[in-house]
Amino acid sequence: MDSPGRSRSPSPAKRENSGPSEDESSPKAERPQKAGSVERSPKERPSPRASPAGSAASRSPASSSSDSSSSSDDEDEHHGALRKIRSSVAQIKRSRSKSREQDRSVSRERDRSGSRGRDRSRSRGRDRSGSRGRDRSRSRERDWDRYNRGRYTRDRYDDRRDDRGGRFDRRTNRDAESEHRRRGRSASPPPGREPAAAEEPPVKKKKEELDPILTRTGGAYIPPAKLRMMQQQITDKSSLAYQRMSWEALKKSINGLINKVNVSNIVHIIQELLQENIIRGRGLLSRSVLQAQAASPIFTHVYAAVVAIINSKFPQIGELILKRLILTFRKSYRRNLKQQCLTASKFVAHLINQNVAHEVLCLEMLTLLLERPTDDSVEVAIAFLKECGLKLTEVSPRGINAIFERLRNVLHESAIDKRVQYMIEVMFAIRKDGFKDHPVIPEGLDLVDEEDQFTHMLPLDDEYNTEDILNVFKMDPDFLENEEKYKTIKKDILDEGSSDSGEEGDGDDDDEDDEDENEEEGEGEADG
């Protein structure tokens, strides 16, 4: 008994009239894959069950078993073709899903790389832009290859064209969105906001222009001739500008005179110094003298003579210089500054020789230096003792004996350097020779009589005020009155100096006359 499928299969005659058989259609189903032509899906292809109903009636019941065997072969071939088509469709679907997964992973990697790039510092911007450009070029190549492959598969299987085309469009949109997110930092600003470059920078407020004369440091250099001309143009002599200009001129004049003083011109320098108001500029004068002596310790005896002359006329200036010098020595001793201790102690020694400072100060300094002897402190004490040893021998022999006894103990008991031990032995030899190479006052600098000198009794350990406020300008409400007072003082000092020099000149003339008379008498006796 025949099966229902077999009863519905068309007759051989009908297959001949309807067209090529299924045996011939199976190779034709594979031919479009090789040629790239369009093939309809199995749903659209007429199935053998869809044959006309009249075919069963047209078949003669006398069909033999040969017909049934041929129909079974045809069905097997038909089913084999269907399986091939389904397998190819499944393979296409798998390749499509793989490509879709690759696209998603690439987009995720791009998003991750974009988020990491935002956290990087600006210093690596160039490397980031270069790598981003390479990633873009590679992603474009990958997209182009995928696009070519997709277009090829679309041409092969056009039956899914509409659905695949929609998916491809969505994927390209995703790629465009990810690339836009990656370029989000360099995206153009929204149209509502103006670029920062177009904004005008804030206008800086101009500072008020200050007069260089009125600044604390004096401002730019002004030549003396121009400064005098500016002073002459000011009518109000008590104004702030005039006082400031006169202060700057005073400071420059004092510094210049102190820097060029020496043994030969010290008298002329003192006369020029007295022309300036050194009472008003006593702070400037003290600072200039101390700075010049620290810069050139070899001229310490010259600066000490200048201080001695000024101290005989203005004792307050000599006292101010001595106070600042004592404080400088104490500060240097506490900070272990050997060179500053040497220069300060040398200046004190020469001021003691000039009778500006008392010898008690010298003994206190030597006691401090030898109380806890070290190599540096003993060296400073010996250098100090060389300069004022002869003066101490004259005014305080017991004090000098105690100092040398202490040096002898240091030499025998203290663990000091060989060089310092040799310096102590040399100091004993100098004392034995009577300090012949270290006079009290060098020749040409004994310019003040002892009765005219004012000696300051300033201990080493007292608290002193250096009066640093005198170094800077301060407006004087009684400027004109003070200037007139100093002019009278200056006139008296210069008149006194000229009278002293005139008396000395008269004394020299009398001595010369006496010598001439003696010579004439000697010649007359020889003739007789």
C-alpha positions in Angstrom: 0.0 0.0 0.0 1.5 3.3 -1.0 2.3 6.1 1.5 0.5 9.5 1.4 3.7 11.2 0.3 4.1 8.9 -2.6 0.4 9.2 -3.6 0.9 13.0 -3.9 4.0 12.9 -6.0 3.5 13.9 -9.7 3.5 11.4 -12.5 6.3 11.1 -14.9 4.3 12.5 -17.6 3.4 15.5 -15.6 7.1 16.0 -14.7 8.0 16.0 -18.3 5.3 18.6 -19.1 6.0 20.9 -16.1 9.6 21.3 -16.7 12.9 20.0 -15.5 12.8 17.4 -12.7 14.1 17.8 -9.2 17.2 15.9 -10.2 18.0 18.6 -12.6 17.0 21.3 -10.1 19.5 20.3 -7.5 22.6 21.1 -9.5 20.9 24.4 -10.5 20.5 25.2 -6.8 24.2 25.0 -6.4 25.0 26.9 -9.6 24.0 30.4 -8.2 26.6 30.0 -5.4 29.3 29.6 -7.9 28.1 32.3 -10.3 26.9 34.7 -7.5 23.3 34.8 -8.8 20.1 35.3 -6.7 18.4 32.2 -5.3 15.1 32.0 -3.6 14.6 30.7 -0.1 13.2 27.2 0.5 9.9 28.8 1.6 9.4 30.5 -1.7 10.4 27.3 -3.7 7.3 25.1 -4.6 7.4 22.0 -2.5 6.6 18.6 -3.9 3.6 18.6 -1.6 2.2 21.7 -3.3 1.7 19.8 -6.6 -1.8 20.1 -8.1 -4.5 17.9 -6.6 -5.4 16.5 -9.9 -2.0 14.9 -10.1 -3.1 12.1 -7.8 -6.1 11.6 -9.9 -4.1 11.7 -13.1 -1.8 9.1 -11.8 -3.0 5.8 -13.0 -3.5 3.2 -10.3 -1.5 0.9 -12.4 1.8 2.6 -11.5 4.3 0.0 -10.8 6.9 -0.3 -8.1 9.5 1.2 -10.5 7.7 4.5 -10.2 7.8 4.4 -6.4 11.5 3.7 -6.4 12.3 6.6 -8.7 10.1 8.9 -6.6 12.0 7.9 -3.4 15.3 8.7 -5.1 14.0 12.1 -6.1 12.9 12.8 -2.6 16.3 11.8 -1.2 18.0 14.2 -3.6 15.5 16.9 -2.7 16.1 16.5 1.0 19.9 16.5 0.5 19.7 19.8 -1.3 17.6 21.3 1.4 20.1 20.2 4.1 22.9 21.8 2.1 21.0 25.0 1.9 20.2 25.0 5.6 23.8 24.3 6.5 25.0 27.1 4.3 22.5 29.5 5.9 23.5 28.4 9.4 27.2 29.0 8.5 26.4 32.4 7.2 24.5 33.2 10.4 27.4 32.0 12.5 29.9 34.2 10.6 27.6 37.1 11.0 27.3 36.6 14.7 31.1 36.3 15.0 31.7 39.5 13.1 29.0 41.2 15.3 30.8 40.1 18.5 34.2 41.3 17.1 32.6 44.7 16.4 31.2 44.9 19.9 34.6 44.0 21.5 36.4 46.5 19.3 33.9 49.2 20.3 34.3 48.3 24.0 38.1 48.5 23.6 37.7 51.9 22.0 35.5 53.1 24.8 37.9 51.8 27.5 40.9 53.4 25.7 39.0 56.7 25.4 38.1 56.7 29.2 41.8 55.9 30.0 43.0 58.7 27.7 40.9 61.3 29.6 42.7 60.4 32.9 46.1 60.8 31.4 48.1 64.0 32.0 48.4 66.7 29.4 52.2 66.2 29.1 51.5 63.0 27.1 49.0 64.6 24.7 51.3 64.2 21.7 51.8 60.5 22.3 48.1 60.0 22.9 47.1 61.9 19.7 49.6 59.8 17.7 48.4 56.5 19.1 44.8 57.6 18.6 45.6 58.4 15.0 47.1 54.9 14.5 44.1 53.3 16.2 41.8 55.3 13.9 43.6 54.2 10.8 43.6 50.6 11.9 39.9 50.7 12.8 39.1 52.3 9.4 41.0 49.4 7.7 39.1 46.9 9.8 35.7 48.5 9.0 36.6 48.7 5.3 37.5 45.0 5.3 34.3 44.1 7.1 32.3 46.3 4.8 33.7 44.5 1.8 33.1 41.1 3.3 29.5 42.1 4.2 28.9 43.4 0.7 30.1 40.2 -0.8 27.9 38.1 1.4 24.9 40.3 0.7 25.5 39.8 -3.0 25.6 36.0 -2.4 22.5 35.8 -0.2 20.2 38.5 -1.3 17.2 36.9 0.3 18.3 38.4 3.7 19.3 41.6 2.2 16.9 43.9 3.9 17.5 42.5 7.4 21.3 42.5 7.1 21.3 46.0 5.6 19.5 47.3 8.6 21.9 45.6 11.0 24.9 46.9 9.1 23.5 50.4 9.3 23.0 50.1 13.0 26.6 48.8 13.4 28.0 51.7 11.4 26.0 54.1 13.6 27.5 52.4 16.7 31.0 52.9 15.3 30.3 56.5 14.5 28.9 57.1 18.0 32.0 55.5 19.7 34.3 57.5 17.5 32.4 60.6 18.5 32.8 59.8 22.2 36.5 59.2 21.7 36.8 62.6 20.1 34.6 64.2 22.7 37.5 66.3 24.2 38.3 68.0 20.9 34.7 68.5 19.9 33.7 71.9 18.9 32.1 74.0 21.7 28.4 74.4 21.7 27.2 77.3 19.6 25.8 79.2 22.6 29.3 79.7 24.1 32.0 81.9 22.6 35.5 80.5 22.4 37.9 81.5 25.2 40.3 83.1 22.8 37.7 85.6 21.8 37.3 86.8 25.4 39.2 89.9 26.1 41.9 89.6 28.9 41.2 91.6 32.0 42.8 95.0 32.0 45.6 95.3 34.6 45.5 98.3 36.8 48.5 100.5 36.2 50.5 101.1 39.3 51.1 104.6 40.4 54.4 105.9 39.1 56.7 106.7 42.0 59.3 109.3 42.0 62.7 107.5 42.0 63.9 110.0 44.5 61.2 109.2 47.0 61.7 105.4 47.0 63.5 103.8 49.9 66.6 102.7 47.9 66.9 105.9 45.9 65.8 104.4 42.6 67.9 104.8 39.5 71.3 106.5 39.5 71.1 110.3 39.1 74.3 112.1 38.2 75.4 114.7 40.8 75.0 117.6 38.4 71.4 116.6 37.5 70.7 116.1 41.2 72.0 119.6 42.1 69.9 121.1 39.2 66.8 119.3 40.6 67.5 120.6 44.0 67.8 124.2 42.7 64.4 123.8 40.9 62.7 123.1 44.2 61.7 126.3 45.9 60.4 124.8 49.2 63.6 123.7 51.0 61.7 122.0 53.8 59.6 119.8 51.5 59.9 116.0 51.5 61.4 115.9 48.0 64.1 118.3 48.8 65.0 116.6 52.0 65.2 113.2 50.2 67.4 114.5 47.5 69.7 116.1 50.0 69.8 112.8 51.9 70.9 110.9 48.8 73.5 113.5 48.0 74.8 113.2 51.6 75.0 109.5 51.4 76.9 109.4 48.2 79.3 112.1 49.4 80.2 110.3 52.6 80.7 106.9 50.9 82.9 108.5 48.2 85.1 110.3 50.8 85.5 107.3 53.1 86.4 105.0 50.1 89.3 107.3 48.9 90.9 108.2 52.2 94.6 107.3 52.8 97.5 108.5 54.8 98.5 111.3 52.4 95.0 112.9 51.9 93.5 112.2 55.3 93.5 115.9 56.3 91.8 117.0 53.1 89.2 114.2 53.4 88.4 115.3 57.0 87.9 118.9 55.8 85.5 117.7 53.1 83.7 115.5 55.5 83.1 118.4 57.8 81.6 120.3 55.0 78.8 117.7 55.0 76.2 117.5 57.8 77.7 114.5 59.5 75.5 115.0 62.5 72.4 114.3 60.4 74.3 111.5 58.5 76.1 110.0 61.5 74.4 106.6 60.8 75.6 106.7 57.2 79.1 107.7 58.3 79.3 104.8 60.9 78.1 102.3 58.4 80.5 103.5 55.7 83.5 103.3 58.0 82.7 99.8 59.3 82.0 98.5 55.8 85.2 100.0 54.4 87.4 98.6 57.2 85.8 95.1 56.9 86.5 95.2 53.1 90.2 96.5 53.6 91.6 95.4 57.0 95.1 96.5 55.8 93.9 100.2 56.1 92.5 99.8 59.6 95.0 102.3 61.0 93.8 105.0 58.5 90.1 104.5 59.3 91.0 104.5 63.1 92.7 107.9 62.6 89.6 109.2 60.8 87.4 108.1 63.6 89.7 109.6 66.2 89.6 113.0 64.4 85.8 113.0 64.1 85.5 111.7 67.7 87.4 114.7 69.0 84.9 117.0 67.4 81.7 114.9 67.7 82.0 112.3 70.5 78.5 110.9 69.8 79.7 109.7 66.4 82.7 107.9 67.8 80.6 106.3 70.5 78.1 105.1 67.9 80.9 103.5 65.8 82.4 101.8 68.9 79.0 100.4 69.9 78.4 98.9 66.5 81.9 97.5 66.5 81.5 95.8 69.9 78.2 94.2 68.9 79.8 93.0 65.6 82.6 91.3 67.5 80.2 89.6 70.0 78.0 88.4 67.2 80.9 87.0 65.2 82.3 85.3 68.4 79.0 83.6 69.1 78.7 82.4 65.5 82.3 81.2 65.2 83.1 83.6 62.4 86.8 83.8 62.6 87.5 86.3 59.8 84.9 88.8 61.1 86.4 88.4 64.6 89.8 89.2 63.3 88.7 92.4 61.5 86.6 93.7 64.3 89.2 93.0 67.0 91.9 94.7 64.8 89.7 97.8 64.5 89.1 97.9 68.3 92.8 97.6 68.9 93.6 100.6 66.7 90.8 102.6 68.4 92.4 101.8 71.8 95.8 103.0 70.4 94.0 106.3 69.3 92.5 106.7 72.8 89.0 106.5 71.4 88.3 103.3 73.5 89.5 102.4 77.0 92.1 99.7 77.6 89.6 97.8 79.8 87.8 96.8 76.7 91.0 95.2 75.4 91.6 93.2 78.5 87.9 91.9 78.5 88.2 90.8 74.9 91.5 88.9 75.6 90.1 87.3 78.7 87.0 86.1 76.7 89.2 84.7 73.9 91.5 82.8 76.2 88.9 81.6 78.7 88.1 78.5 76.7 91.0 78.3 74.3 90.6 76.8 70.8 92.8 77.1 67.8 90.7 79.9 66.3 90.2 81.9 69.6 94.0 81.8 70.4 94.8 82.9 66.9 92.4 85.9 67.2 93.8 86.8 70.6 97.4 86.8 69.3 96.5 89.0 66.3 94.7 91.3 68.7 97.6 91.4 71.1 100.1 92.3 68.3 98.2 95.4 67.4 97.6 96.8 71.0 100.3 95.0 73.0 102.6 98.1 73.2 99.7 100.3 74.3 98.8 97.8 77.0 102.4 97.6 78.2 102.4 101.4 78.7 99.0 101.8 80.4 98.4 98.5 82.1 101.6 96.4 82.6 99.9 94.1 85.2 97.1 93.3 82.7 99.5 92.4 79.9 101.5 90.2 82.3 98.4 88.3 83.2 97.5 87.8 79.5 101.0 86.4 78.7 100.8 84.1 81.7 97.6 82.7 80.4 99.2 82.2 77.0 102.0 80.3 78.6 99.5 77.9 80.3 97.7 77.4 77.1 101.0 76.5 75.4 101.9 73.9 78.0 98.6 72.5 79.0 96.0 72.8 76.2 95.9 70.4 73.3 96.2 72.9 70.5 97.6 72.7 67.0 101.3 72.9 66.3 100.7 76.0 64.2 99.0 77.8 67.0 101.8 76.8 69.5 104.3 78.3 67.1 102.2 81.5 66.9 102.3 81.8 70.8 106.1 81.3 70.8 106.4 84.1 68.1 104.2 86.3 70.3 106.6 85.9 73.2 109.5 86.8 70.9 107.7 90.0 69.7 107.1 91.0 73.4 110.8 90.4 74.1 111.7 92.7 71.2 109.4 95.5 72.6 106.8 95.4 69.8 109.2 97.3 67.6 107.3 96.3 64.4 103.9 97.2 65.9 103.9 100.9 67.0 101.0 102.4 68.9 100.2 105.0 66.1 101.9 104.7 62.7 103.8 107.7 61.4 101.6 110.5 59.9 98.4 109.5 61.7 99.0 111.1 65.1 96.7 114.0 64.3 94.9 114.5 67.6 96.4 115.6 70.9 95.7 113.5 74.0 94.0 116.4 75.8 91.6 116.9 72.9 90.6 113.3 72.6 87.5 111.9 74.2 87.9 108.3 75.5 84.8 106.1 75.7 84.5 103.6 78.6 82.3 100.9 77.1 82.4 97.4 78.6 82.1 94.3 76.5 79.1 92.8 78.0 76.7 95.7 78.2 73.6 96.0 76.0 73.9 98.7 73.3 71.5 100.2 70.8 73.0 100.4 67.4 70.5 103.0 66.3 70.0 101.4 62.8 67.1 103.9 62.2 69.8 106.5 61.5 70.8 104.6 58.4 67.6 105.4 56.6 65.9 108.6 55.5 63.4 110.2 57.8 61.8 113.6 57.3 63.0 116.3 59.6 60.3 118.9 60.5 63.1 121.3 61.7 65.3 120.7 58.7 66.2 124.3 57.9 66.9 125.1 61.5 69.2 122.1 62.0 71.0 122.9 58.8 71.7 126.5 60.0 73.0 125.1 63.4 75.4 122.8 61.7 76.7 125.6 59.5 77.7 127.6 62.6 79.3 124.5 64.2 81.2 123.8 61.0 82.4 127.3 60.8 83.7 127.2 64.3 85.5 123.9 63.7 87.1 125.1 60.5 88.2 128.4 62.0 89.7 126.6 64.9 91.6 124.3 62.6 92.9 127.2 60.5 94.1 129.0 63.6 95.9 125.9 64.8 97.6 125.5 61.4 98.5 129.2 61.4 100.1 128.9 64.8 102.0 125.9 63.7 103.1 127.8 60.6 104.2 130.8 62.7 106.1 128.5 65.0 107.9 126.9 62.0 108.8 130.4 60.6 110.3 131.4 64.0 112.3 128.3 64.1 113.6 128.9 60.6 114.5 132.6 61.5 116.4 131.3 64.6 118.3 128.8 62.4 119.2 131.5 59.9 120.5 133.8 62.7 122.6 131.0 64.1 124.0 130.2 60.7 125.0 133.9 60.2 126.6 134.1 63.6 128.6 131.0 62.9 129.8 132.4 59.6 130.9 135.7 61.3 132.9 133.8 63.9 134.6 131.8 61.2 135.5 135.0 59.3 136.9 136.5 62.5 
